[in-house]
Amino acid sequence: MTRDLSLRQDGPGRAGAMKNWRYIALHGVAAAAFVFLLQRYALSASLESSLLWALTFGGCAAGLAFSQSNR
């Protein structure tokens, strides 16, 4: 029985593992920055509330990006 080894190798259109972690972190940071700026300046929320929402949404965005990169 032979296995198709092309499933195990990264092809030219597929990102490696280190690139995926970089994009996951970038996605989380971008979402956190957006939510922080929205809460702090557009909605005039307090600093503590803005930071808490930014941390929450950044973590959720990173989790979503991680689950999508493993598809």
TAKA-V50033 format. One record per helix or strand of 3 or more residues. SS is the DSSP state (A for helix, B for strand). FROM is the first residue (numbers start at 1). LEN is the number of residues. Records with the same first field share a line. If there is no record, write none. Layout:
BEGIN
SS = FROM-LEN, FROM-LEN
END
This chain:
BEGIN
A = 5-3, 17-26, 47-23
END
